[in-house]
C-alpha cells in the first residue's frame, strides 16, 4: 500500500505548530493527533477592542 504524500501537513498545521510522525502513514491508517502547549506568550502591539 503506498504511503500518503506528506504535503497534507501544510493543510492541517497553523503558524507555530509542528508534527512528528513516529511511523510511516499509509492510506487507510487512522492518524491520532495529541496537543501539547509548550508556551504562552503575550502579543505586543496588538489592537485591543473596547
PQR file with spaces between the fields and no chain letter, atoms N, CA, C, O and H, PARSE charges and radii, in Angstrom:
ATOM       1  N    UNK     1       0.853   -1.171    0.000 -0.4000 1.5000
ATOM       2  CA   UNK     1       0.000    0.000    0.000 -0.0000 2.0000
ATOM       3  C    UNK     1       0.903    1.240    0.000  0.5500 1.7000
ATOM       4  O    UNK     1       1.838    1.300    0.799 -0.5500 1.4000
ATOM       5  N    UNK     2       0.659    2.227   -0.864 -0.4000 1.5000
ATOM       6  CA   UNK     2       1.543    3.391   -0.948 -0.0000 2.0000
ATOM       7  C    UNK     2       1.406    4.303    0.275  0.5500 1.7000
ATOM       8  O    UNK     2       0.347    4.386    0.898 -0.5500 1.4000
ATOM       9  H    UNK     2      -0.100    2.178   -1.514  0.4000 1.0000
ATOM      10  N    UNK     3       2.509    4.984    0.595 -0.4000 1.5000
ATOM      11  CA   UNK     3       2.468    5.949    1.694 -0.0000 2.0000
ATOM      12  C    UNK     3       1.743    7.208    1.248  0.5500 1.7000
ATOM      13  O    UNK     3       1.756    7.554    0.067 -0.5500 1.4000
ATOM      14  H    UNK     3       3.368    4.917    0.088  0.4000 1.0000
ATOM      15  N    UNK     4       1.102    7.900    2.206 -0.4000 1.5000
ATOM      16  CA   UNK     4       0.408    9.155    1.925 -0.0000 2.0000
ATOM      17  C    UNK     4       1.438   10.260    1.738  0.5500 1.7000
ATOM      18  O    UNK     4       2.414   10.329    2.485 -0.5500 1.4000
ATOM      19  H    UNK     4       1.092    7.619    3.166  0.4000 1.0000
ATOM      20  N    UNK     5       1.233   11.117    0.755 -0.4000 1.5000
ATOM      21  CA   UNK     5       2.116   12.248    0.496 -0.0000 2.0000
ATOM      22  C    UNK     5       2.116   13.172    1.713  0.5500 1.7000
ATOM      23  O    UNK     5       1.050   13.594    2.160 -0.5500 1.4000
ATOM      24  H    UNK     5       0.440   11.060    0.148  0.4000 1.0000
ATOM      25  N    UNK     6       3.273   13.486    2.246 -0.4000 1.5000
ATOM      26  CA   UNK     6       3.369   14.313    3.451 -0.0000 2.0000
ATOM      27  C    UNK     6       3.004   15.766    3.199  0.5500 1.7000
ATOM      28  O    UNK     6       2.990   16.549    4.149 -0.5500 1.4000
ATOM      29  H    UNK     6       4.140   13.143    1.883  0.4000 1.0000
ATOM      30  N    UNK     7       2.708   16.164    1.974 -0.4000 1.5000
ATOM      31  CA   UNK     7       2.325   17.552    1.704 -0.0000 2.0000
ATOM      32  C    UNK     7       1.003   17.908    2.381  0.5500 1.7000
ATOM      33  O    UNK     7       0.673   19.087    2.501 -0.5500 1.4000
ATOM      34  H    UNK     7       2.719   15.528    1.203  0.4000 1.0000
ATOM      35  N    UNK     8       0.234   16.896    2.828 -0.4000 1.5000
ATOM      36  CA   UNK     8      -1.024   17.185    3.522 -0.0000 2.0000
ATOM      37  C    UNK     8      -0.774   17.957    4.815  0.5500 1.7000
ATOM      38  O    UNK     8      -1.671   18.651    5.292 -0.5500 1.4000
ATOM      39  H    UNK     8       0.503   15.938    2.731  0.4000 1.0000
ATOM      40  N    UNK     9       0.401   17.854    5.381 -0.4000 1.5000
ATOM      41  CA   UNK     9       0.697   18.511    6.655 -0.0000 2.0000
ATOM      42  C    UNK     9       0.500   20.015    6.552  0.5500 1.7000
ATOM      43  O    UNK     9       0.035   20.630    7.512 -0.5500 1.4000
ATOM      44  H    UNK     9       1.129   17.290    4.993  0.4000 1.0000
ATOM      45  N    UNK    10       0.833   20.625    5.428 -0.4000 1.5000
ATOM      46  CA   UNK    10       0.654   22.063    5.247 -0.0000 2.0000
ATOM      47  C    UNK    10      -0.796   22.495    5.299  0.5500 1.7000
ATOM      48  O    UNK    10      -1.081   23.669    5.534 -0.5500 1.4000
ATOM      49  H    UNK    10       1.210   20.125    4.648  0.4000 1.0000
ATOM      50  N    UNK    11      -1.704   21.587    5.088 -0.4000 1.5000
ATOM      51  CA   UNK    11      -3.133   21.923    5.126 -0.0000 2.0000
ATOM      52  C    UNK    11      -3.741   21.747    6.511  0.5500 1.7000
ATOM      53  O    UNK    11      -4.853   22.220    6.749 -0.5500 1.4000
ATOM      54  H    UNK    11      -1.473   20.633    4.898  0.4000 1.0000
ATOM      55  N    UNK    12      -3.052   21.083    7.427 -0.4000 1.5000
ATOM      56  CA   UNK    12      -3.612   20.860    8.756 -0.0000 2.0000
ATOM      57  C    UNK    12      -2.871   21.604    9.860  0.5500 1.7000
ATOM      58  O    UNK    12      -3.329   21.615   11.003 -0.5500 1.4000
ATOM      59  H    UNK    12      -2.149   20.698    7.233  0.4000 1.0000
ATOM      60  N    UNK    13      -1.738   22.224    9.546 -0.4000 1.5000
ATOM      61  CA   UNK    13      -0.960   22.949   10.547 -0.0000 2.0000
ATOM      62  C    UNK    13      -1.223   24.436   10.491  0.5500 1.7000
ATOM      63  O    UNK    13      -1.618   24.974    9.457 -0.5500 1.4000
ATOM      64  H    UNK    13      -1.366   22.215    8.617  0.4000 1.0000
ATOM      65  N    UNK    14      -1.000   25.096   11.617 -0.4000 1.5000
ATOM      66  CA   UNK    14      -1.084   26.542   11.699 -0.0000 2.0000
ATOM      67  C    UNK    14       0.281   27.066   12.130  0.5500 1.7000
ATOM      68  O    UNK    14       1.129   26.295   12.579 -0.5500 1.4000
ATOM      69  H    UNK    14      -0.679   24.659   12.457  0.4000 1.0000
ATOM      70  N    UNK    15       0.492   28.346   12.000 -0.4000 1.5000
ATOM      71  CA   UNK    15       1.743   29.054   12.284 -0.0000 2.0000
ATOM      72  C    UNK    15       2.830   28.338   13.067  0.5500 1.7000
ATOM      73  O    UNK    15       3.830   27.921   12.483 -0.5500 1.4000
ATOM      74  H    UNK    15      -0.197   28.973   11.636  0.4000 1.0000
ATOM      75  N    UNK    16       2.662   28.189   14.358 -0.4000 1.5000
ATOM      76  CA   UNK    16       3.724   27.674   15.216 -0.0000 2.0000
ATOM      77  C    UNK    16       3.579   26.197   15.565  0.5500 1.7000
ATOM      78  O    UNK    16       4.220   25.732   16.508 -0.5500 1.4000
ATOM      79  H    UNK    16       1.850   28.528   14.832  0.4000 1.0000
ATOM      80  N    UNK    17       2.763   25.452   14.841 -0.4000 1.5000
ATOM      81  CA   UNK    17       2.571   24.034   15.127 -0.0000 2.0000
ATOM      82  C    UNK    17       3.588   23.202   14.360  0.5500 1.7000
ATOM      83  O    UNK    17       4.120   23.638   13.339 -0.5500 1.4000
ATOM      84  H    UNK    17       2.242   25.830   14.076  0.4000 1.0000
ATOM      85  N    UNK    18       3.852   22.010   14.859 -0.4000 1.5000
ATOM      86  CA   UNK    18       4.641   21.058   14.087 -0.0000 2.0000
ATOM      87  C    UNK    18       4.109   19.656   14.336  0.5500 1.7000
ATOM      88  O    UNK    18       3.382   19.419   15.301 -0.5500 1.4000
ATOM      89  H    UNK    18       3.420   21.656   15.688  0.4000 1.0000
ATOM      90  N    UNK    19       4.471   18.740   13.471 -0.4000 1.5000
ATOM      91  CA   UNK    19       4.007   17.355   13.557 -0.0000 2.0000
ATOM      92  C    UNK    19       5.219   16.443   13.537  0.5500 1.7000
ATOM      93  O    UNK    19       6.139   16.637   12.742 -0.5500 1.4000
ATOM      94  H    UNK    19       5.061   18.932   12.687  0.4000 1.0000
ATOM      95  N    UNK    20       5.219   15.448   14.413 -0.4000 1.5000
ATOM      96  CA   UNK    20       6.248   14.422   14.401 -0.0000 2.0000
ATOM      97  C    UNK    20       5.575   13.102   14.051  0.5500 1.7000
ATOM      98  O    UNK    20       4.725   12.619   14.799 -0.5500 1.4000
ATOM      99  H    UNK    20       4.472   15.290   15.058  0.4000 1.0000
ATOM     100  N    UNK    21       5.951   12.520   12.924 -0.4000 1.5000
ATOM     101  CA   UNK    21       5.413   11.211   12.523 -0.0000 2.0000
ATOM     102  C    UNK    21       6.330   10.144   13.105  0.5500 1.7000
ATOM     103  O    UNK    21       7.520   10.105   12.793 -0.5500 1.4000
ATOM     104  H    UNK    21       6.642   12.913   12.317  0.4000 1.0000
ATOM     105  N    UNK    22       5.782    9.290   13.941 -0.4000 1.5000
ATOM     106  CA   UNK    22       6.585    8.268   14.609 -0.0000 2.0000
ATOM     107  C    UNK    22       6.654    6.960   13.814  0.5500 1.7000
ATOM     108  O    UNK    22       7.389    6.039   14.170 -0.5500 1.4000
ATOM     109  H    UNK    22       4.815    9.322   14.195  0.4000 1.0000
ATOM     110  N    UNK    23       5.877    6.901   12.738 -0.4000 1.5000
ATOM     111  CA   UNK    23       5.877    5.727   11.870 -0.0000 2.0000
ATOM     112  C    UNK    23       5.328    6.153   10.517  0.5500 1.7000
ATOM     113  O    UNK    23       4.630    7.163   10.430 -0.5500 1.4000
ATOM     114  H    UNK    23       5.280    7.649   12.449  0.4000 1.0000
ATOM     115  N    UNK    24       5.626    5.407    9.460 -0.4000 1.5000
ATOM     116  CA   UNK    24       5.065    5.754    8.151 -0.0000 2.0000
ATOM     117  C    UNK    24       3.538    5.742    8.187  0.5500 1.7000
ATOM     118  O    UNK    24       2.934    4.884    8.831 -0.5500 1.4000
ATOM     119  H    UNK    24       6.193    4.586    9.530  0.4000 1.0000
ATOM     120  N    UNK    25       2.918    6.699    7.493 -0.4000 1.5000
ATOM     121  CA   UNK    25       1.459    6.781    7.404 -0.0000 2.0000
ATOM     122  C    UNK    25       1.052    6.258    6.036  0.5500 1.7000
ATOM     123  O    UNK    25       1.547    6.721    5.008 -0.5500 1.4000
ATOM     124  H    UNK    25       3.409    7.396    6.970  0.4000 1.0000
ATOM     125  N    UNK    26       0.161    5.304    6.034 -0.4000 1.5000
ATOM     126  CA   UNK    26      -0.283    4.693    4.782 -0.0000 2.0000
ATOM     127  C    UNK    26      -1.778    4.911    4.596  0.5500 1.7000
ATOM     128  O    UNK    26      -2.512    5.102    5.566 -0.5500 1.4000
ATOM     129  H    UNK    26      -0.241    4.928    6.868  0.4000 1.0000
ATOM     130  N    UNK    27      -2.219    4.882    3.351 -0.4000 1.5000
ATOM     131  CA   UNK    27      -3.647    5.039    3.052 -0.0000 2.0000
ATOM     132  C    UNK    27      -4.442    4.020    3.858  0.5500 1.7000
ATOM     133  O    UNK    27      -4.096    2.840    3.901 -0.5500 1.4000
ATOM     134  H    UNK    27      -1.623    4.727    2.564  0.4000 1.0000
ATOM     135  N    UNK    28      -5.519    4.493    4.499 -0.4000 1.5000
ATOM     136  CA   UNK    28      -6.356    3.618    5.307 -0.0000 2.0000
ATOM     137  C    UNK    28      -5.993    3.612    6.784  0.5500 1.7000
ATOM     138  O    UNK    28      -6.770    3.121    7.603 -0.5500 1.4000
ATOM     139  H    UNK    28      -5.800    5.452    4.464  0.4000 1.0000
ATOM     140  N    UNK    29      -4.814    4.155    7.148 -0.4000 1.5000
ATOM     141  CA   UNK    29      -4.420    4.239    8.553 -0.0000 2.0000
ATOM     142  C    UNK    29      -5.271    5.267    9.285  0.5500 1.7000
ATOM     143  O    UNK    29      -5.802    6.193    8.671 -0.5500 1.4000
ATOM     144  H    UNK    29      -4.183    4.555    6.482  0.4000 1.0000
ATOM     145  N    UNK    30      -5.396    5.104   10.585 -0.4000 1.5000
ATOM     146  CA   UNK    30      -6.026    6.106   11.442 -0.0000 2.0000
ATOM     147  C    UNK    30      -4.910    6.911   12.084  0.5500 1.7000
ATOM     148  O    UNK    30      -4.007    6.351   12.705 -0.5500 1.4000
ATOM     149  H    UNK    30      -4.965    4.352   11.084  0.4000 1.0000
ATOM     150  N    UNK    31      -4.975    8.231   11.933 -0.4000 1.5000
ATOM     151  CA   UNK    31      -3.951    9.118   12.488 -0.0000 2.0000
ATOM     152  C    UNK    31      -4.545    9.848   13.684  0.5500 1.7000
ATOM     153  O    UNK    31      -5.623   10.435   13.584 -0.5500 1.4000
ATOM     154  H    UNK    31      -5.709    8.686   11.429  0.4000 1.0000
ATOM     155  N    UNK    32      -3.846    9.814   14.812 -0.4000 1.5000
ATOM     156  CA   UNK    32      -4.295   10.487   16.029 -0.0000 2.0000
ATOM     157  C    UNK    32      -3.329   11.621   16.344  0.5500 1.7000
ATOM     158  O    UNK    32      -2.113   11.431   16.351 -0.5500 1.4000
ATOM     159  H    UNK    32      -2.971    9.338   14.893  0.4000 1.0000
ATOM     160  N    UNK    33      -3.886   12.813   16.606 -0.4000 1.5000
ATOM     161  CA   UNK    33      -3.068   13.961   16.980 -0.0000 2.0000
ATOM     162  C    UNK    33      -3.215   14.203   18.468  0.5500 1.7000
ATOM     163  O    UNK    33      -4.320   14.129   19.005 -0.5500 1.4000
ATOM     164  H    UNK    33      -4.874   12.968   16.601  0.4000 1.0000
ATOM     165  N    UNK    34      -2.115   14.492   19.134 -0.4000 1.5000
ATOM     166  CA   UNK    34      -2.138   14.899   20.542 -0.0000 2.0000
ATOM     167  C    UNK    34      -1.594   16.314   20.603  0.5500 1.7000
ATOM     168  O    UNK    34      -0.618   16.649   19.931 -0.5500 1.4000
ATOM     169  H    UNK    34      -1.218   14.552   18.698  0.4000 1.0000
ATOM     170  N    UNK    35      -2.234   17.137   21.416 -0.4000 1.5000
ATOM     171  CA   UNK    35      -1.842   18.534   21.530 -0.0000 2.0000
ATOM     172  C    UNK    35      -1.120   18.765   22.844  0.5500 1.7000
ATOM     173  O    UNK    35      -1.533   18.268   23.892 -0.5500 1.4000
ATOM     174  H    UNK    35      -3.027   16.865   21.961  0.4000 1.0000
ATOM     175  N    UNK    36      -0.026   19.533   22.774 -0.4000 1.5000
ATOM     176  CA   UNK    36       0.708   19.906   23.977 -0.0000 2.0000
ATOM     177  C    UNK    36       1.035   21.382   23.876  0.5500 1.7000
ATOM     178  O    UNK    36       1.602   21.821   22.875 -0.5500 1.4000
ATOM     179  H    UNK    36       0.309   19.937   21.923  0.4000 1.0000
ATOM     180  N    UNK    37       0.689   22.152   24.890 -0.4000 1.5000
ATOM     181  CA   UNK    37       1.026   23.572   24.915 -0.0000 2.0000
ATOM     182  C    UNK    37       2.439   23.685   25.465  0.5500 1.7000
ATOM     183  O    UNK    37       2.714   23.246   26.581 -0.5500 1.4000
ATOM     184  H    UNK    37       0.228   21.795   25.703  0.4000 1.0000
ATOM     185  N    UNK    38       3.334   24.274   24.681 -0.4000 1.5000
ATOM     186  CA   UNK    38       4.726   24.388   25.113 -0.0000 2.0000
ATOM     187  C    UNK    38       5.045   25.771   25.663  0.5500 1.7000
ATOM     188  O    UNK    38       6.092   25.961   26.282 -0.5500 1.4000
ATOM     189  H    UNK    38       3.111   24.631   23.774  0.4000 1.0000
ATOM     190  N    UNK    39       4.150   26.749   25.446 -0.4000 1.5000
ATOM     191  CA   UNK    39       4.378   28.084   25.987 -0.0000 2.0000
ATOM     192  C    UNK    39       3.236   29.010   25.631  0.5500 1.7000
ATOM     193  O    UNK    39       2.537   28.813   24.638 -0.5500 1.4000
ATOM     194  H    UNK    39       3.299   26.595   24.943  0.4000 1.0000
ATOM     195  N    UNK    40       3.059   30.028   26.464 -0.4000 1.5000
ATOM     196  CA   UNK    40       2.039   31.047   26.211 -0.0000 2.0000
ATOM     197  C    UNK    40       2.735   32.399   26.250  0.5500 1.7000
ATOM     198  O    UNK    40       3.459   32.706   27.196 -0.5500 1.4000
ATOM     199  H    UNK    40       3.627   30.188   27.271  0.4000 1.0000
ATOM     200  N    UNK    41       2.513   33.203   25.218 -0.4000 1.5000
ATOM     201  CA   UNK    41       3.183   34.496   25.109 -0.0000 2.0000
ATOM     202  C    UNK    41       2.168   35.584   24.811  0.5500 1.7000
ATOM     203  O    UNK    41       1.246   35.377   24.023 -0.5500 1.4000
ATOM     204  H    UNK    41       1.925   32.953   24.449  0.4000 1.0000
ATOM     205  N    UNK    42       2.333   36.752   25.442 -0.4000 1.5000
ATOM     206  CA   UNK    42       1.507   37.909   25.105 -0.0000 2.0000
ATOM     207  C    UNK    42       1.981   38.476   23.783  0.5500 1.7000
ATOM     208  O    UNK    42       3.182   38.557   23.529 -0.5500 1.4000
ATOM     209  H    UNK    42       3.083   36.920   26.083  0.4000 1.0000
ATOM     210  N    UNK    43       1.044   38.866   22.945 -0.4000 1.5000
ATOM     211  CA   UNK    43       1.393   39.527   21.692 -0.0000 2.0000
ATOM     212  C    UNK    43       1.527   41.017   21.954  0.5500 1.7000
ATOM     213  O    UNK    43       0.633   41.620   22.547 -0.5500 1.4000
ATOM     214  H    UNK    43       0.068   38.800   23.151  0.4000 1.0000
ATOM     215  N    UNK    44       2.612   41.612   21.530 -0.4000 1.5000
ATOM     216  CA   UNK    44       2.842   43.047   21.693 -0.0000 2.0000
ATOM     217  C    UNK    44       2.228   43.794   20.517  0.5500 1.7000
ATOM     218  O    UNK    44       2.092   43.239   19.427 -0.5500 1.4000
ATOM     219  H    UNK    44       3.338   41.122   21.049  0.4000 1.0000
ATOM     220  N    UNK    45       1.857   45.056   20.739 -0.4000 1.5000
ATOM     221  CA   UNK    45       1.295   45.919   19.692 -0.0000 2.0000
ATOM     222  C    UNK    45       0.030   45.339   19.084  0.5500 1.7000
ATOM     223  O    UNK    45      -0.225   45.519   17.893 -0.5500 1.4000
ATOM     224  H    UNK    45       1.968   45.506   21.625  0.4000 1.0000
ATOM     225  N    UNK    46      -0.754   44.653   19.881 -0.4000 1.5000
ATOM     226  CA   UNK    46      -1.988   44.046   19.399 -0.0000 2.0000
ATOM     227  C    UNK    46      -3.134   45.038   19.558  0.5500 1.7000
ATOM     228  O    UNK    46      -3.258   45.684   20.599 -0.5500 1.4000
ATOM     229  H    UNK    46      -0.547   44.507   20.848  0.4000 1.0000
ATOM     230  N    UNK    47      -3.969   45.160   18.534 -0.4000 1.5000
ATOM     231  CA   UNK    47      -5.141   46.040   18.611 -0.0000 2.0000
ATOM     232  C    UNK    47      -6.086   45.503   19.678  0.5500 1.7000
ATOM     233  O    UNK    47      -6.355   44.303   19.735 -0.5500 1.4000
ATOM     234  H    UNK    47      -3.869   44.635   17.689  0.4000 1.0000
ATOM     235  N    UNK    48      -6.586   46.401   20.523 -0.4000 1.5000
ATOM     236  CA   UNK    48      -7.497   45.991   21.594 -0.0000 2.0000
ATOM     237  C    UNK    48      -8.883   46.536   21.327  0.5500 1.7000
ATOM     238  O    UNK    48      -9.041   47.683   20.911 -0.5500 1.4000
ATOM     239  H    UNK    48      -6.367   47.375   20.477  0.4000 1.0000
ATOM     240  N    UNK    49      -9.884   45.713   21.566 -0.4000 1.5000
ATOM     241  CA   UNK    49     -11.280   46.137   21.414 -0.0000 2.0000
ATOM     242  C    UNK    49     -11.753   46.763   22.719  0.5500 1.7000
ATOM     243  O    UNK    49     -11.407   46.289   23.801 -0.5500 1.4000
ATOM     244  H    UNK    49      -9.756   44.781   21.905  0.4000 1.0000
ATOM     245  N    UNK    50     -12.566   47.858   22.615 -0.4000 1.5000
ATOM     246  CA   UNK    50     -13.177   48.452   23.778 -0.0000 2.0000
ATOM     247  C    UNK    50     -12.347   49.537   24.313  0.5500 1.7000
ATOM     248  O    UNK    50     -12.713   50.160   25.310 -0.5500 1.4000
ATOM     249  H    UNK    50     -12.847   48.244   21.736  0.4000 1.0000
